Amino acid sequence: MPKPRRELTTIQISKETREMLKELGKKGETYDDIIRRLIELAKRVGEG
């Protein structure tokens, strides 16, 4: 089942940051997916 469409926005990041995100990404992940995964990880770490 396809993901529901979300409203999108544009954020500006440096090319260096974009490359860092690419390195953290898994095959098929969007930047949105990577950022959401990092946010969830930060939340879990912050709870500890």
C-alpha positions in Angstrom: 0.0 0.0 0.0 1.5 3.4 -1.0 2.3 6.0 1.7 -0.3 8.7 2.0 0.8 12.0 0.4 2.1 14.6 2.8 2.3 18.3 2.4 5.8 19.2 1.5 8.1 22.1 2.2 11.6 23.1 1.2 14.4 23.6 3.7 17.8 24.8 2.8 20.8 22.8 4.0 24.4 22.9 3.0 25.8 20.5 0.4 27.9 19.1 3.1 24.9 18.3 5.3 23.1 16.8 2.3 26.1 14.5 1.7 26.0 13.5 5.4 22.3 12.6 5.2 23.0 10.6 2.0 25.6 8.6 3.9 23.2 7.9 6.7 20.4 6.8 4.3 19.4 3.3 3.4 18.5 2.2 -0.1 15.2 3.7 -1.1 15.0 6.2 1.8 14.1 9.8 1.1 15.6 12.6 3.0 12.3 12.9 4.8 12.6 9.2 5.9 16.2 9.7 7.1 15.4 12.9 9.1 12.4 11.3 10.7 14.4 8.2 11.7 17.1 10.5 13.2 14.4 12.5 15.1 13.0 9.2 16.6 16.4 8.1 17.6 17.1 11.5 19.2 13.9 11.2 21.2 14.8 7.7 22.4 18.3 8.8 23.4 16.8 11.8 25.2 14.5 9.7 27.3 17.4 7.7 28.7 
